[in-house]
Amino acid sequence: MKSPDVPDHAEKVFSGVLFDVYQWDQELYDGSTARFEKALRNDSVLVLAVAGEDVVVTREEHPGGAPFYSLVCGFLEPDEKPLATAKRELREEAGLQAASWEHYKSFSYGSKIDWTGHLFLAKGCEEVCEQELDAGEKVEVFRVSFDEFLELTLRDDFRNKEVSLELARMRLRDGELEEFKERLFSS
């Protein structure tokens, strides 16, 4: 599936497991032409889940990579909507189900990669099943206080840098972090 930012005359030059790469000739402002390129991939979801007074986080490991901390997250399957993916990933990775959901924000991951991450707030989470992990992932789920979560987001091995940046911005704006905390833990 092509992005609206990729012109119809673009040629797919690579089809991979995660990325498809398109190239095309683009006229520049001075009338000359340059070769443009864009990678496309399925969108993803991030789930900021709360259970009681705690934030749910994971410590994950995947073959060939160092362990890292993360929110529950994953990629949309073909024809899957972001909220459906968020619900599926929360259940598969953490064995949890949320009482309520809120789309908080979407993040774009760059101008040369067509990839959007959708951040959802999942409130009132309760355990409903065992984890259903893929063969290529180890996921430990644990709960931390909001203050511990804030500290965790500052670590180099916290994967979701867009969330870290969002929380850092909130810290700089008077009262915004407290408002977000209230929103996150309200029913």
TIRO-2110 file (N, C-alpha, C; in Angstrom, 1 decimal):
// TIRO-2110
0.9, -1.2, 0.0, N, 1, A
0.0, 0.0, 0.0, CA, 1, A
0.9, 1.2, 0.0, C, 1, A
0.7, 2.1, -1.0, N, 2, A
1.5, 3.3, -1.1, CA, 2, A
0.9, 4.4, -0.1, C, 2, A
1.8, 5.2, 0.3, N, 3, A
1.5, 6.4, 1.1, CA, 3, A
1.0, 7.5, 0.2, C, 3, A
0.2, 8.4, 0.7, N, 4, A
-0.2, 9.6, -0.1, CA, 4, A
1.0, 10.5, -0.4, C, 4, A
2.1, 10.3, 0.3, N, 5, A
3.3, 11.1, 0.1, CA, 5, A
4.2, 10.5, -1.0, C, 5, A
3.8, 9.3, -1.5, N, 6, A
4.6, 8.7, -2.6, CA, 6, A
3.8, 8.8, -3.9, C, 6, A
4.3, 9.5, -4.9, N, 7, A
3.6, 9.7, -6.1, CA, 7, A
3.2, 8.4, -6.8, C, 7, A
2.2, 8.4, -7.7, N, 8, A
1.8, 7.3, -8.4, CA, 8, A
2.9, 6.7, -9.3, C, 8, A
3.7, 7.6, -9.8, N, 9, A
4.8, 7.1, -10.7, CA, 9, A
6.0, 6.6, -10.0, C, 9, A
6.0, 6.5, -8.7, N, 10, A
7.1, 5.9, -7.9, CA, 10, A
7.2, 4.5, -8.2, C, 10, A
8.5, 4.0, -8.2, N, 11, A
8.7, 2.6, -8.4, CA, 11, A
9.2, 1.9, -7.1, C, 11, A
8.5, 0.8, -6.8, N, 12, A
9.0, 0.0, -5.7, CA, 12, A
10.3, -0.7, -6.0, C, 12, A
11.3, -0.4, -5.3, N, 13, A
12.6, -0.9, -5.5, CA, 13, A
13.1, -2.0, -4.6, C, 13, A
12.3, -2.2, -3.5, N, 14, A
12.6, -3.2, -2.5, CA, 14, A
11.4, -3.5, -1.7, C, 14, A
11.2, -4.8, -1.5, N, 15, A
10.1, -5.4, -0.6, CA, 15, A
10.7, -6.2, 0.4, C, 15, A
10.6, -5.8, 1.7, N, 16, A
11.2, -6.5, 2.8, CA, 16, A
10.2, -7.0, 3.8, C, 16, A
10.7, -7.5, 4.8, N, 17, A
9.8, -8.0, 5.9, CA, 17, A
9.1, -6.9, 6.6, C, 17, A
9.8, -5.8, 6.9, N, 18, A
9.2, -4.7, 7.6, CA, 18, A
9.0, -3.5, 6.7, C, 18, A
9.9, -3.3, 5.7, N, 19, A
9.9, -2.1, 4.8, CA, 19, A
9.7, -2.4, 3.4, C, 19, A
9.0, -1.5, 2.7, N, 20, A
8.9, -1.4, 1.2, CA, 20, A
9.6, -0.1, 0.9, C, 20, A
10.4, 0.0, -0.1, N, 21, A
11.1, 1.2, -0.5, CA, 21, A
10.7, 1.6, -1.9, C, 21, A
10.3, 2.9, -2.0, N, 22, A
9.9, 3.5, -3.3, CA, 22, A
10.9, 4.6, -3.7, C, 22, A
11.1, 4.7, -5.0, N, 23, A
12.0, 5.8, -5.5, CA, 23, A
11.3, 6.4, -6.7, C, 23, A
11.5, 7.7, -6.9, N, 24, A
11.0, 8.5, -8.0, CA, 24, A
11.8, 9.7, -8.3, C, 24, A
11.7, 10.2, -9.5, N, 25, A
12.3, 11.5, -9.9, CA, 25, A
11.4, 12.6, -9.5, C, 25, A
11.9, 13.6, -8.8, N, 26, A
11.1, 14.7, -8.3, CA, 26, A
11.7, 16.0, -8.8, C, 26, A
10.9, 16.9, -9.4, N, 27, A
11.3, 18.2, -9.8, CA, 27, A
11.5, 19.1, -8.6, C, 27, A
12.7, 19.8, -8.6, N, 28, A
13.0, 20.7, -7.5, CA, 28, A
12.6, 22.1, -7.8, C, 28, A
12.7, 23.0, -6.9, N, 29, A
12.3, 24.4, -7.0, CA, 29, A
13.0, 25.1, -8.1, C, 29, A
14.2, 24.8, -8.4, N, 30, A
14.9, 25.5, -9.5, CA, 30, A
14.7, 24.8, -10.9, C, 30, A
13.9, 23.8, -11.0, N, 31, A
13.6, 23.1, -12.2, CA, 31, A
14.4, 21.9, -12.5, C, 31, A
15.4, 21.7, -11.7, N, 32, A
16.2, 20.5, -11.8, CA, 32, A
15.5, 19.3, -11.2, C, 32, A
16.0, 18.1, -11.4, N, 33, A
15.4, 16.9, -10.9, CA, 33, A
16.3, 16.1, -10.0, C, 33, A
15.8, 15.5, -9.0, N, 34, A
16.6, 14.7, -8.1, CA, 34, A
15.8, 13.4, -7.8, C, 34, A
16.5, 12.3, -7.4, N, 35, A
15.9, 11.0, -7.1, CA, 35, A
15.5, 11.1, -5.6, C, 35, A
14.2, 10.8, -5.4, N, 36, A
13.7, 10.8, -4.0, CA, 36, A
13.4, 9.3, -3.6, C, 36, A
13.4, 9.1, -2.3, N, 37, A
13.2, 7.7, -1.8, CA, 37, A
12.4, 7.8, -0.5, C, 37, A
11.5, 6.8, -0.3, N, 38, A
10.8, 6.8, 0.9, CA, 38, A
10.5, 5.3, 1.3, C, 38, A
10.7, 5.0, 2.5, N, 39, A
10.4, 3.6, 3.0, CA, 39, A
9.0, 3.7, 3.7, C, 39, A
8.3, 2.6, 3.5, N, 40, A
6.9, 2.5, 4.0, CA, 40, A
6.9, 1.2, 4.9, C, 40, A
6.2, 1.3, 6.0, N, 41, A
6.0, 0.1, 6.9, CA, 41, A
4.7, 0.2, 7.6, C, 41, A
4.2, -0.9, 8.1, N, 42, A
2.9, -0.8, 8.9, CA, 42, A
3.1, 0.1, 10.1, C, 42, A
2.0, 0.8, 10.4, N, 43, A
1.9, 1.6, 11.6, CA, 43, A
2.0, 0.7, 12.9, C, 43, A
2.2, 1.3, 14.0, N, 44, A
2.4, 0.6, 15.2, CA, 44, A
1.5, 1.3, 16.3, C, 44, A
1.4, 0.6, 17.4, N, 45, A
0.7, 1.1, 18.6, CA, 45, A
1.6, 1.1, 19.8, C, 45, A
1.4, 2.0, 20.7, N, 46, A
2.0, 2.0, 22.0, CA, 46, A
0.9, 2.1, 23.0, C, 46, A
0.9, 1.3, 24.1, N, 47, A
-0.1, 1.3, 25.0, CA, 47, A
0.4, 1.7, 26.4, C, 47, A
0.0, 2.8, 26.9, N, 48, A
0.3, 3.3, 28.2, CA, 48, A
-0.8, 2.8, 29.1, C, 48, A
-0.6, 1.6, 29.7, N, 49, A
-1.6, 0.9, 30.5, CA, 49, A
-1.5, 1.2, 32.0, C, 49, A
-2.6, 1.4, 32.6, N, 50, A
-2.6, 1.5, 34.1, CA, 50, A
-3.5, 0.5, 34.7, C, 50, A
-3.0, 0.0, 35.8, N, 51, A
-3.8, -1.0, 36.6, CA, 51, A
-3.7, -0.5, 38.1, C, 51, A
-4.9, -0.1, 38.6, N, 52, A
-4.9, 0.6, 39.9, CA, 52, A
-4.2, 1.9, 39.9, C, 52, A
-3.2, 2.0, 40.7, N, 53, A
-2.3, 3.2, 40.8, CA, 53, A
-1.0, 3.0, 40.1, C, 53, A
-0.9, 1.9, 39.3, N, 54, A
0.4, 1.6, 38.7, CA, 54, A
0.4, 1.7, 37.2, C, 54, A
1.6, 1.9, 36.6, N, 55, A
1.7, 1.9, 35.2, CA, 55, A
2.3, 0.5, 34.8, C, 55, A
1.8, 0.0, 33.8, N, 56, A
2.3, -1.4, 33.3, CA, 56, A
3.4, -1.1, 32.3, C, 56, A
4.6, -1.7, 32.6, N, 57, A
5.7, -1.6, 31.6, CA, 57, A
6.2, -3.0, 31.4, C, 57, A
7.1, -3.1, 30.3, N, 58, A
7.7, -4.4, 30.0, CA, 58, A
9.2, -4.3, 30.0, C, 58, A
9.8, -5.4, 30.2, N, 59, A
11.3, -5.6, 29.9, CA, 59, A
11.3, -6.7, 28.9, C, 59, A
11.8, -6.3, 27.7, N, 60, A
11.8, -7.2, 26.6, CA, 60, A
13.2, -7.6, 26.1, C, 60, A
13.2, -8.8, 25.4, N, 61, A
14.4, -9.2, 24.7, CA, 61, A
14.0, -9.9, 23.4, C, 61, A
14.7, -9.6, 22.4, N, 62, A
14.5, -10.1, 21.1, CA, 62, A
15.8, -10.7, 20.5, C, 62, A
15.8, -11.8, 19.8, N, 63, A
17.0, -12.3, 19.3, CA, 63, A
17.9, -11.3, 18.6, C, 63, A
19.2, -11.3, 18.9, N, 64, A
20.1, -10.3, 18.3, CA, 64, A
20.1, -8.9, 18.8, C, 64, A
19.3, -8.7, 19.9, N, 65, A
19.3, -7.3, 20.4, CA, 65, A
19.5, -7.3, 22.0, C, 65, A
19.8, -6.2, 22.5, N, 66, A
20.0, -6.1, 23.9, CA, 66, A
18.6, -5.9, 24.6, C, 66, A
18.4, -6.4, 25.8, N, 67, A
17.2, -6.2, 26.5, CA, 67, A
16.8, -4.7, 26.7, C, 67, A
15.5, -4.4, 26.7, N, 68, A
15.1, -3.0, 26.8, CA, 68, A
13.8, -2.9, 27.6, C, 68, A
13.5, -1.7, 28.1, N, 69, A
12.2, -1.4, 28.7, CA, 69, A
11.3, -0.8, 27.7, C, 69, A
10.0, -1.0, 27.9, N, 70, A
9.1, -0.5, 26.9, CA, 70, A
7.6, -0.5, 27.4, C, 70, A
6.8, 0.3, 26.7, N, 71, A
5.4, 0.1, 26.9, CA, 71, A
5.0, -1.1, 26.1, C, 71, A
3.8, -1.6, 26.4, N, 72, A
3.3, -2.7, 25.5, CA, 72, A
3.1, -2.0, 24.1, C, 72, A
3.6, -2.7, 23.1, N, 73, A
3.5, -2.1, 21.7, CA, 73, A
3.6, -3.2, 20.7, C, 73, A
3.2, -2.8, 19.4, N, 74, A
3.2, -3.8, 18.4, CA, 74, A
2.8, -3.2, 17.1, C, 74, A
2.8, -3.9, 16.0, N, 75, A
2.5, -3.5, 14.7, CA, 75, A
1.1, -3.9, 14.2, C, 75, A
0.5, -3.0, 13.5, N, 76, A
-0.8, -3.3, 12.9, CA, 76, A
-0.7, -4.4, 11.9, C, 76, A
-1.6, -5.4, 11.9, N, 77, A
-1.8, -6.4, 10.9, CA, 77, A
-2.5, -5.7, 9.7, C, 77, A
-2.3, -6.3, 8.5, N, 78, A
-3.0, -5.8, 7.4, CA, 78, A
-4.5, -5.6, 7.7, C, 78, A
-5.1, -4.5, 7.3, N, 79, A
-6.5, -4.2, 7.5, CA, 79, A
-7.0, -4.1, 9.0, C, 79, A
-6.0, -4.0, 9.9, N, 80, A
-6.4, -3.9, 11.3, CA, 80, A
-6.4, -2.4, 11.7, C, 80, A
-7.3, -2.0, 12.5, N, 81, A
-7.3, -0.6, 13.0, CA, 81, A
-6.5, -0.5, 14.2, C, 81, A
-5.9, 0.8, 14.5, N, 82, A
-5.0, 0.9, 15.6, CA, 82, A
-5.6, 0.5, 17.0, C, 82, A
-6.9, 0.8, 17.2, N, 83, A
-7.4, 0.4, 18.5, CA, 83, A
-7.5, -1.1, 18.7, C, 83, A
-7.9, -1.8, 17.6, N, 84, A
-7.9, -3.2, 17.6, CA, 84, A
-6.5, -3.8, 17.9, C, 84, A
-5.5, -3.2, 17.3, N, 85, A
-4.1, -3.7, 17.5, CA, 85, A
-3.7, -3.4, 19.0, C, 85, A
-4.1, -2.3, 19.5, N, 86, A
-3.7, -2.0, 20.9, CA, 86, A
-4.3, -3.0, 21.8, C, 86, A
-5.6, -3.3, 21.6, N, 87, A
-6.3, -4.3, 22.5, CA, 87, A
-5.6, -5.7, 22.3, C, 87, A
-5.3, -6.0, 21.1, N, 88, A
-4.7, -7.3, 20.9, CA, 88, A
-3.3, -7.4, 21.5, C, 88, A
-2.5, -6.4, 21.3, N, 89, A
-1.2, -6.4, 21.9, CA, 89, A
-1.2, -6.4, 23.4, C, 89, A
-2.1, -5.7, 24.0, N, 90, A
-2.2, -5.7, 25.5, CA, 90, A
-2.5, -7.1, 26.0, C, 90, A
-3.4, -7.7, 25.3, N, 91, A
-3.8, -9.1, 25.7, CA, 91, A
-2.6, -10.1, 25.5, C, 91, A
-2.0, -10.0, 24.3, N, 92, A
-1.0, -11.0, 23.9, CA, 92, A
0.3, -10.8, 24.8, C, 92, A
0.7, -9.5, 24.9, N, 93, A
2.0, -9.3, 25.6, CA, 93, A
1.9, -9.3, 27.1, C, 93, A
0.8, -8.8, 27.6, N, 94, A
0.6, -8.7, 29.0, CA, 94, A
-0.5, -9.5, 29.7, C, 94, A
-1.3, -10.1, 28.9, N, 95, A
-2.4, -10.9, 29.4, CA, 95, A
-3.5, -10.0, 30.1, C, 95, A
-3.5, -8.7, 29.7, N, 96, A
-4.4, -7.7, 30.3, CA, 96, A
-5.5, -7.3, 29.3, C, 96, A
-6.6, -6.8, 30.0, N, 97, A
-7.7, -6.2, 29.2, CA, 97, A
-8.1, -4.9, 30.0, C, 97, A
-8.3, -3.8, 29.2, N, 98, A
-8.6, -2.5, 29.8, CA, 98, A
-10.1, -2.3, 29.9, C, 98, A
-10.5, -1.6, 30.9, N, 99, A
-11.9, -1.2, 31.0, CA, 99, A
-12.3, 0.0, 30.1, C, 99, A
-11.3, 0.9, 29.8, N, 100, A
-11.6, 2.0, 28.9, CA, 100, A
-10.3, 2.3, 28.1, C, 100, A
-10.5, 2.9, 26.9, N, 101, A
-9.4, 3.2, 26.0, CA, 101, A
-9.6, 4.6, 25.6, C, 101, A
-8.4, 5.3, 25.4, N, 102, A
-8.4, 6.6, 24.8, CA, 102, A
-7.2, 6.8, 23.9, C, 102, A
-7.5, 7.2, 22.7, N, 103, A
-6.3, 7.5, 21.8, CA, 103, A
-5.8, 8.9, 22.2, C, 103, A
-4.5, 8.8, 22.6, N, 104, A
-3.9, 10.1, 23.2, CA, 104, A
-3.2, 10.9, 22.1, C, 104, A
-2.4, 10.3, 21.3, N, 105, A
-1.6, 11.0, 20.3, CA, 105, A
-1.0, 10.1, 19.3, C, 105, A
-0.7, 10.6, 18.1, N, 106, A
0.0, 9.8, 17.1, CA, 106, A
1.3, 10.5, 16.8, C, 106, A
2.3, 9.7, 16.6, N, 107, A
3.7, 10.2, 16.3, CA, 107, A
4.1, 9.8, 14.9, C, 107, A
4.7, 10.7, 14.2, N, 108, A
5.4, 10.3, 12.9, CA, 108, A
6.8, 10.1, 13.1, C, 108, A
7.4, 9.1, 12.5, N, 109, A
8.8, 8.7, 12.8, CA, 109, A
9.7, 9.2, 11.7, C, 109, A
9.4, 10.2, 11.0, N, 110, A
10.3, 10.8, 10.1, CA, 110, A
9.8, 11.1, 8.7, C, 110, A
10.4, 11.9, 7.9, N, 111, A
9.9, 12.3, 6.6, CA, 111, A
10.3, 11.3, 5.5, C, 111, A
11.3, 10.5, 5.8, N, 112, A
11.8, 9.5, 4.8, CA, 112, A
11.2, 8.1, 5.1, C, 112, A
10.6, 8.0, 6.2, N, 113, A
9.9, 6.7, 6.5, CA, 113, A
8.4, 7.0, 6.8, C, 113, A
7.6, 6.4, 6.1, N, 114, A
6.1, 6.5, 6.3, CA, 114, A
5.7, 5.5, 7.4, C, 114, A
5.7, 6.0, 8.6, N, 115, A
5.4, 5.1, 9.8, CA, 115, A
4.8, 6.0, 10.9, C, 115, A
3.7, 5.6, 11.4, N, 116, A
3.0, 6.4, 12.4, CA, 116, A
2.8, 5.4, 13.6, C, 116, A
3.1, 5.9, 14.8, N, 117, A
2.8, 5.2, 16.1, CA, 117, A
1.7, 5.9, 16.8, C, 117, A
0.7, 5.1, 17.2, N, 118, A
-0.5, 5.6, 17.8, CA, 118, A
-0.4, 5.2, 19.3, C, 118, A
-0.4, 6.3, 20.2, N, 119, A
-0.3, 6.1, 21.6, CA, 119, A
-1.7, 6.0, 22.2, C, 119, A
-2.0, 4.9, 22.9, N, 120, A
-3.3, 4.8, 23.6, CA, 120, A
-3.1, 4.7, 25.1, C, 120, A
-4.1, 5.3, 25.8, N, 121, A
-4.2, 5.1, 27.2, CA, 121, A
-5.2, 4.0, 27.5, C, 121, A
-4.7, 3.0, 28.2, N, 122, A
-5.6, 1.9, 28.6, CA, 122, A
-5.8, 1.9, 30.1, C, 122, A
-7.0, 2.2, 30.5, N, 123, A
-7.3, 2.4, 31.9, CA, 123, A
-8.0, 1.2, 32.5, C, 123, A
-7.8, 1.0, 33.8, N, 124, A
-8.5, -0.1, 34.5, CA, 124, A
-8.2, -1.5, 34.0, C, 124, A
-6.9, -1.7, 33.8, N, 125, A
-6.4, -3.0, 33.3, CA, 125, A
-6.5, -4.1, 34.4, C, 125, A
-7.0, -5.2, 33.9, N, 126, A
-7.0, -6.4, 34.7, CA, 126, A
-6.5, -7.6, 34.0, C, 126, A
-5.9, -8.5, 34.7, N, 127, A
-5.4, -9.7, 34.1, CA, 127, A
-6.5, -10.6, 33.7, C, 127, A
-6.5, -11.1, 32.4, N, 128, A
-7.6, -11.9, 31.9, CA, 128, A
-7.1, -13.2, 31.3, C, 128, A
-5.8, -13.3, 31.0, N, 129, A
-5.2, -14.5, 30.4, CA, 129, A
-3.7, -14.6, 30.6, C, 129, A
-3.1, -15.7, 30.2, N, 130, A
-1.7, -15.8, 30.1, CA, 130, A
-1.2, -15.1, 28.9, C, 130, A
0.1, -14.7, 28.9, N, 131, A
0.7, -14.1, 27.7, CA, 131, A
0.7, -15.0, 26.6, C, 131, A
0.6, -14.5, 25.3, N, 132, A
0.6, -15.2, 24.1, CA, 132, A
1.8, -14.7, 23.2, C, 132, A
3.0, -15.0, 23.6, N, 133, A
4.1, -14.4, 23.0, CA, 133, A
4.6, -15.1, 21.7, C, 133, A
5.2, -14.3, 20.8, N, 134, A
5.7, -14.9, 19.6, CA, 134, A
7.0, -15.6, 20.0, C, 134, A
7.5, -16.5, 19.1, N, 135, A
8.7, -17.3, 19.4, CA, 135, A
9.9, -16.4, 19.5, C, 135, A
9.9, -15.2, 18.9, N, 136, A
11.0, -14.3, 18.9, CA, 136, A
11.0, -13.2, 19.9, C, 136, A
10.3, -13.4, 21.0, N, 137, A
10.2, -12.4, 22.1, CA, 137, A
10.1, -13.0, 23.5, C, 137, A
10.8, -12.3, 24.4, N, 138, A
10.7, -12.6, 25.8, CA, 138, A
10.2, -11.3, 26.4, C, 138, A
9.1, -11.4, 27.1, N, 139, A
8.5, -10.2, 27.7, CA, 139, A
8.1, -10.4, 29.1, C, 139, A
8.8, -9.6, 30.0, N, 140, A
8.5, -9.6, 31.4, CA, 140, A
7.6, -8.4, 31.7, C, 140, A
6.4, -8.6, 32.3, N, 141, A
5.5, -7.5, 32.6, CA, 141, A
5.6, -7.2, 34.1, C, 141, A
5.7, -5.9, 34.4, N, 142, A
5.7, -5.5, 35.8, CA, 142, A
5.0, -4.1, 35.9, C, 142, A
4.7, -3.8, 37.1, N, 143, A
4.0, -2.5, 37.4, CA, 143, A
4.8, -1.6, 38.3, C, 143, A
4.8, -0.4, 38.0, N, 144, A
5.6, 0.6, 38.7, CA, 144, A
4.7, 1.8, 39.0, C, 144, A
5.1, 2.6, 40.0, N, 145, A
4.4, 3.8, 40.3, CA, 145, A
4.6, 4.8, 39.2, C, 145, A
3.8, 5.9, 39.1, N, 146, A
3.9, 6.9, 38.1, CA, 146, A
5.3, 7.5, 38.2, C, 146, A
5.8, 7.8, 39.4, N, 147, A
7.1, 8.4, 39.5, CA, 147, A
8.2, 7.5, 39.1, C, 147, A
8.1, 6.2, 39.4, N, 148, A
9.1, 5.2, 38.9, CA, 148, A
9.0, 5.1, 37.4, C, 148, A
7.8, 5.2, 36.8, N, 149, A
7.7, 5.2, 35.4, CA, 149, A
8.4, 6.4, 34.7, C, 149, A
8.2, 7.6, 35.3, N, 150, A
8.9, 8.8, 34.8, CA, 150, A
10.4, 8.6, 34.8, C, 150, A
11.0, 8.0, 35.9, N, 151, A
12.4, 7.7, 35.9, CA, 151, A
12.8, 6.7, 34.9, C, 151, A
12.0, 5.7, 34.7, N, 152, A
12.3, 4.6, 33.7, CA, 152, A
12.4, 5.2, 32.3, C, 152, A
11.5, 6.2, 32.0, N, 153, A
11.5, 6.8, 30.7, CA, 153, A
12.8, 7.6, 30.4, C, 153, A
13.6, 7.9, 31.4, N, 154, A
14.8, 8.6, 31.2, CA, 154, A
16.0, 7.7, 30.9, C, 154, A
15.8, 6.4, 31.1, N, 155, A
16.9, 5.5, 30.9, CA, 155, A
17.3, 5.3, 29.4, C, 155, A
18.5, 5.0, 29.1, N, 156, A
18.9, 4.8, 27.8, CA, 156, A
18.3, 3.6, 27.2, C, 156, A
18.0, 2.6, 28.0, N, 157, A
17.4, 1.4, 27.5, CA, 157, A
15.8, 1.4, 27.5, C, 157, A
15.2, 2.6, 27.6, N, 158, A
13.8, 2.7, 27.5, CA, 158, A
13.5, 2.9, 26.0, C, 158, A
12.8, 2.0, 25.4, N, 159, A
12.7, 2.0, 23.9, CA, 159, A
11.8, 3.1, 23.3, C, 159, A
10.8, 3.5, 24.0, N, 160, A
9.8, 4.5, 23.4, CA, 160, A
10.2, 5.9, 23.6, C, 160, A
11.2, 6.4, 22.9, N, 161, A
11.8, 7.7, 23.0, CA, 161, A
10.7, 8.8, 22.7, C, 161, A
9.7, 8.5, 21.9, N, 162, A
8.7, 9.5, 21.6, CA, 162, A
7.9, 9.8, 22.9, C, 162, A
7.7, 8.8, 23.7, N, 163, A
7.0, 8.9, 25.0, CA, 163, A
7.8, 9.7, 26.0, C, 163, A
9.1, 9.3, 26.0, N, 164, A
10.1, 10.1, 26.9, CA, 164, A
10.1, 11.6, 26.5, C, 164, A
10.1, 11.9, 25.3, N, 165, A
10.1, 13.3, 24.8, CA, 165, A
8.8, 14.0, 25.2, C, 165, A
7.7, 13.3, 25.0, N, 166, A
6.4, 13.9, 25.4, CA, 166, A
6.3, 14.2, 26.9, C, 166, A
6.8, 13.3, 27.7, N, 167, A
6.8, 13.5, 29.1, CA, 167, A
7.8, 14.6, 29.5, C, 167, A
8.9, 14.7, 28.9, N, 168, A
9.9, 15.8, 29.1, CA, 168, A
9.3, 17.1, 28.8, C, 168, A
8.5, 17.2, 27.7, N, 169, A
7.8, 18.5, 27.4, CA, 169, A
6.8, 18.8, 28.4, C, 169, A
6.1, 17.8, 28.9, N, 170, A
5.1, 18.1, 30.0, CA, 170, A
5.8, 18.7, 31.2, C, 170, A
6.9, 18.2, 31.6, N, 171, A
7.7, 18.6, 32.8, CA, 171, A
8.0, 20.1, 32.6, C, 171, A
8.2, 20.6, 31.4, N, 172, A
8.6, 22.0, 31.2, CA, 172, A
7.4, 23.0, 31.2, C, 172, A
6.2, 22.4, 31.1, N, 173, A
5.0, 23.3, 31.0, CA, 173, A
4.3, 23.2, 32.4, C, 173, A
4.1, 24.3, 33.0, N, 174, A
3.5, 24.4, 34.3, CA, 174, A
2.2, 23.7, 34.4, C, 174, A
2.2, 22.7, 35.3, N, 175, A
1.0, 21.9, 35.6, CA, 175, A
0.6, 20.8, 34.6, C, 175, A
1.3, 20.8, 33.5, N, 176, A
0.9, 19.8, 32.4, CA, 176, A
1.1, 18.4, 32.8, C, 176, A
2.2, 18.1, 33.5, N, 177, A
2.5, 16.7, 33.9, CA, 177, A
1.4, 16.2, 34.9, C, 177, A
1.1, 17.1, 35.9, N, 178, A
0.0, 16.7, 36.9, CA, 178, A
-1.3, 16.5, 36.2, C, 178, A
-1.6, 17.3, 35.2, N, 179, A
-2.9, 17.2, 34.5, CA, 179, A
-2.9, 15.8, 33.7, C, 179, A
-1.8, 15.5, 33.1, N, 180, A
-1.7, 14.2, 32.4, CA, 180, A
-1.8, 13.0, 33.4, C, 180, A
-1.2, 13.2, 34.5, N, 181, A
-1.3, 12.1, 35.5, CA, 181, A
-2.7, 11.9, 36.0, C, 181, A
-3.4, 13.0, 36.2, N, 182, A
-4.9, 12.9, 36.6, CA, 182, A
-5.7, 12.3, 35.5, C, 182, A
-5.4, 12.7, 34.3, N, 183, A
-6.1, 12.1, 33.1, CA, 183, A
-5.8, 10.6, 33.0, C, 183, A
-4.6, 10.2, 33.2, N, 184, A
-4.2, 8.8, 33.1, CA, 184, A
-4.9, 7.9, 34.1, C, 184, A
-5.0, 8.4, 35.3, N, 185, A
-5.5, 7.6, 36.4, CA, 185, A
-7.0, 7.9, 36.7, C, 185, A
-7.7, 8.7, 35.9, N, 186, A
-9.1, 8.9, 36.1, CA, 186, A
-9.9, 7.8, 35.5, C, 186, A
-11.1, 7.5, 36.0, N, 187, A
-11.9, 6.4, 35.4, CA, 187, A
-12.6, 6.8, 34.2, C, 187, A
END
